[in-house]
């Protein structure tokens, strides 16, 4: 099993690149953003609670997100591996993920961090907001999300760096060029599936 974290600030292209990586390597995709938005759409109790945080650009509480991840891993016992997109976003989430994987006799093998300048992030997210209908893709909430990222999420990269699992990848090229840089790192661990 090969387990990858795709990391980076809001709008860095985690969701975009995950789609390409899943196609190439046949990993199971776990996006906490997508899972939470599904819960919101279905108006489940978890979704109603999560929406309060998401609409303000704040992180959803750790225990909510960790519970969701745990059941997704359990649903796919024969996966070739997982790509975690937008998770972990706090040190507590990272430690919980490590414990969950250890329990299954596996681990995180690699964290790829997409590096994109702040002005490009804002431009992309405002662009997406025009068509996505996402209530968090507006100027005020984008600023809040980037601030949350710097306060709570950026330290997670240092956590994995301390285990020599972090690789930083330039994320402000075209989607195709960024994908090539990512595959160069993944290919060191896993062959693409034809
Ligand atoms: P997410 O759904 O994870 O979304 P994101 O960080 O905003 O975007 P991403 O980096 O995936 O960017 P994308 O590829 O779409 O989080 C949303 C919210 O959910 C959070 O704010 C939080 O409230 C909550 N949440 C999620 N996970 C959580 C967790 N673990 N703990 C607590 N709360 C959690 O790209 C953005 C745009 O850029 C797109 O329009 C795309 O087309 C464009 N783009 C991408 N790459 C490009 C490139 N190379 N060039 C030009 N444009 C590009």
Boltz pocket constraint, residues with backbone or C-beta under 6 A from the ligand:
constraints:
  - pocket:
      binder: B
      contacts: [[A, 8], [A, 9], [A, 10], [A, 11], [A, 12], [A, 13], [A, 14], [A, 15], [A, 16], [A, 17], [A, 32], [A, 33], [A, 34], [A, 36], [A, 53], [A, 54], [A, 57], [A, 58], [A, 59], [A, 60], [A, 61], [A, 65], [A, 85], [A, 86], [A, 87], [A, 88], [A, 89], [A, 93], [A, 124], [A, 125], [A, 127], [A, 128], [A, 136], [A, 145], [A, 171], [A, 172], [A, 173], [A, 174], [A, 175], [A, 176], [A, 178]]
      max_distance: 6.0
